[in-house]
C-alpha cells in the first residue's frame, strides 16, 4: 500500500487538536497495531507543539502555516514537518 497525505495547520496551540485528528485519520488507513498508531499520533502532536513553542517563540501573531505530511511507500513510513519558524539547535 502506498499513501501520501498532507495538511496545513495554523501556527498556534489551538490547532494541535486538529493535528491529532488528521494524524489519526491517516493512520486508520494503514494496517498498524493500535498502540503504535496511538504512539505516532502523540509523537506528531508533540513535534507540532515544539514547532509552535520553539520555532515561533516570541512571535505574537503569524499567518504562517505548518505542513504535516504522512507518507507510506513500499512499507516505509515517513512523517515530515514543514514550517518557516526559527531553526532550533
C-alpha positions, 0 to 999 in steps of 0.5 A: 500500500502506498499513501501520501497525505498532507495538511496545513495547520495554523501556527498556534496551540489551538490547532494541535487538536486538529493535528491529532485528528488528521494524524489519526485519520491517516493512520486508520488507513494503514494496517498498524497495531493500535498502540503504535498508531496511538504512539505516532499520533502523540509523537506528531502532536508533540513535534507540532507543539515544539514547532509552535513553542520553539520555532515561533517563540516570541512571535505574537501573531503569524499567518504562517502555516505548518505542513504535516505530511504522512507518507507510506511507500513500499512499507516505509513510513515517513512523517515530515514537518514543514514550517518557516519558524526559527531553526532550533539547535 
